[in-house]
């Protein structure tokens, strides 16, 4: 998106987030919301926050596996620091500069090519989303077993299959007919597909990449189930766990600020299929968002430290 339209797009995303949050709270019983919130202990909240901190480390490790595959010579600790900075831009800055752009920029600043820097970040995203789509596909029979409404199954099935097909196609864009490679965009996407697919042939990289991808999403599922066990103990937690990958996949639509509003709406609808009270679903969604924002705060500290380092490296005139 060109620079002059970025403020407009940012304003639209902020309006969508605010509008959806207002609609969500407007439809809920605030007294019930307060009552259910009291069922959460400080120890439980700290435990869930620790889960998301561990999840962040695993996600940074997954990216580092891709960086190592491309022999960029970046340490795991450096990848974690760059990922923290990316989390800061994603979660806490109302900015048009995404966290993925920040990660690629710092890799490039470390002395590596712009193209390969971008490829590592996009490959990381693709593998993470592909693992999520696989979890959503695996959980679909569980939803059928628990007799989720046919209308919901159709919507979920269409969404999951569409996302899975798009992600699978991302691996093979370099195999498009030769005449299509006349366009620069197709050539760039083909290079991305080839580089992303090449990781599967690297035994040292592929196994940890797949394992870490599933672990990252498993933590979100576990955290959601733990929170629901406190605020809605009467619901079937297995059905809720099966719904979480689908909810996460649908909540990734990038039309709001850090997912706020979209995540809450999708969480209320999705968990509602397991008869979770909307107030309980909202509490779970807000706590997940706050945990992610907490990681972003740590990223802000990492960004300030990195900025100070960059200033020290600049020659004095």
N, C-alpha and C positions, 0 to 999 in steps of 0.2 A: 504494500500500500504506500502511495507517495506521501511525502512528509506533510503536505498541506492538509491531507485528509485524516492524519492520525489523531489530532485533537478531537475531531468530530466523531471518529470511531470510538475513542476513549469515552467521550461523553455519552454515546449511545450505550456502551457496555455498562457504564456507571448507572445510567437510568434504568437499564434492564435489571441489574442487581437490586437496586433500591425498590423498583416497582414489584419485583417478585417477592422480596422480603416483606414488603407492606401487605401484599395480598395474602401471604402465608400467615402472618400474625393476625390479620383481620379475621380470618376464618377459624382461628383456634380459640379455645377457652383458656384465658391467661391464668385463671385460678388453678385449673388442672395442671397447667404448665409449671407453675410455681411448686405445686404439691409434688409432682414427679421429680422436679429438680432436687428437692430435699432428700430424695432417696439415694443420691450420689454422695459417696464419702470422698474426703480429700485423698485418701490412700488410693482409691480406685482411679480418680482422675490422674494422679501422678503416675500410676501404673500404665494407664492408656497413653499418656504423654511419652513415657519411656518407650512404649512400643513404636510410636511414630518416629522417635529419634533413632531407634534401631532400624526402622524401615528406611529412613533417609540414608543411613550409612550403607545399607545393602544396595540401595539404588545407585549411590555414588560408586560403589564397588563394581556394579554391573557396567557402568559407563567406563570405569578404569579398565575393565577387561577388554572392551572395544578399543580403547586408546592403546593398550599394550599390543593388541593384535596388529594395529597399524604401525607399531614400533615408533611411537611418538616420544617415548622416554619420559613420560610424566609420572611422577610418583603417586601412589594411592593417596597419601596425605594431601597432595596438591589437588588431585581430582575431587577429594572431599571438600576442600576449601572453595574450589571453583563452583562446585554444586551448591554449597551453602550460599554463595553470592547469587547464584541463579534462583534459589528458593526465595531470597530476599526480593529480587525483582518480580518474581511470580506472585508472591503472597502479600507483600506489604506496600509496594509502590504502585500507585495508580498511573502506571507508565505504559507507553506503547512498546517499550523495549522489553521483550519477554526474557524469562530466565534462560531459555535455550540459546537465545542470541548472546546473552551475557557469557554463558559457558563457552560458546564457540569463539567469542571475542578474546577471552582470556587464554584459551589454547593458542589462538593465533598470535597473541601478544607474547607467548612463551617461545616464539620462534618457529612456528609451524605454518604451513600453507593455509590460506583461507578456505580453500575447497575441502581439504581433508579435515579441517577443524569442524566445518559445518556437517560433513558426512558422519563424523563420529557421534555428534549430538542427535542427528535425525535417525541414525541407526539405533541408537539407544532408545529413542521414543518408539520406533517401529517394533523392536523386540518386546518392550514393555507392554504395548497395546496388543500385540499378537498373543502374548501369554494371557492377558486379560480376556481376550476374545475366546481363547481355548477354554478358560475356566467357565465362561458364560455358556459355551456349547455343552460342556460336561454337566453343568448344573441344570440344563434344560429338562432332561428326563426326571429330575427330582421335582421340578415344578409341575410336570404332567402327573407325577405320582400323587402329589398333594392336591390335585384337582383345581389348580389355578384356573380362573375363568378363560374360556376359549378366546374371547376378545383380547385379553391381556397376553395370552400365549402367542397369538398372531402378531401383535405389535412387537413383543420381545423377540420372537423368532425372526421377523423381518429385519429388526435392528441388528441383531447379532449376526445373521447371515450376511447382511450388507456390509457391516464392518469387517467381518472375516474375509469376504471376497475382496474388498478394497486393500486390506493389508497383505493378503496373499498375492494380489496383482503387483503390489509394490516390490516384490522380490523378482519380478520377471519383466520389468519395463524395458530392459536392455534387449529383450528378444522380440520387440515389436518389428514389423516389416521395415526394411531398409529405407523405403521412401519417406517414412515418418521421421527419420533421423535428420532430415533437412532442417527441422526446427530446433533452435538452440535449447528450448525448454525440454524437449524430448531427449536430447543428448545428455543434458544435465541429470534428468531423472533416471536415465539409463545408467549413467555412471554411479548414481546413488544405489540403484538396485544391485548392480554388479558388486559394489563394495560391501553392501549389507549382506548379500548372499554368500560372499566369500568367507564370512566368519563361520558359516556352518561347516566348512572344510577344515577349519583349524580346531583340532581336537582339544588343544590346551585352552581354547577360548569358548567353544560352543557349549560344553557341558556346564561350566560355571555360569555362563550367560543365561541358559535356560533355567537352571536351578535358582539363581538369584531373582530372575524375573517372577517366577512363581512365588518365591518367599516374600517378595515385596507386596504382592497382592494378598497373600495369605494373612499378612499382618493386619491389613485393613479389614479383612473378613473377621479375624479374631477380635480385634478391637470393637467392631460393631456388635458382635455377639455378646461380648463382655458387658458393654454398656446397656444393651437391651435386656440382659439378664438382671440388671439392677432397676431399670425404669419400666420394664414390661415383662416381668418374669413369667406371666401366664401364656406367652406366645410360644409357638414351636420354633425353637432356635435353629434347627436344621433347615427348615424352610427359609428362615431369614438369611442364613449363611448362603444358601443357594441363590437368593435374590441379589446379594451384594455385588457379585461381578457384573450382573446386568445393570444394576443401578450405577455402578462406577463407570461403565462403558457409556451409558446415556448421559451422565453428568459431565462428560468431557467436551461437550459442545462449547466451543470458545466464544460465547456471546455475553459473558459477564466478567466482573472483576474477580479474579482468583476463584471463580466458580461459585461465589456467593449468590444465593437466590436460586440458581439452577440446581445446585446440589440439594438444597432444602426441598424444593418442589419435587424433584425426582425421588428423593429419599422418602418423602411422605407418601407419594403415589406407590412406589415400589414396595416398601414395607407394609403399606396398607393391604397389599395382596395377601400378606400373612396375618392380617387382622391386628397389626400393630397400631395402637392409638396414634393419631397424627401428632399429638403433643410429645409423645415418647420419641417418635421418629425425628421430630424437629430438634429435640435435645441432643440426640445422637449426632445429627448432622452438624449442629453448631459446635459441639465439642470436638468433632473431627476437624472442622474448619479452624478452630482455635489452636488445636495441636499443630496443624500445618503452619499457622501464623507464627506459633512459637519457634518453629524451625526457621522461619523467615527472619525472626528477630536475631537469632544466632548468625544468620547469613548477613544481617546488617553490620554486626560486629566484624565479621570476616571481611566485608567490603571496605569498612573503614581502615582496617589493618592493611589490606591490599592497597588502598589508595595512598596511605602513608608510605608504604614501601615504594610505590611508583614515584612519589614526590622525591624520595631520597635518591632514587636512581637518576633523576634529571640533573644534568650539569648546571652548575651555578654560573650565571652570566657575569 
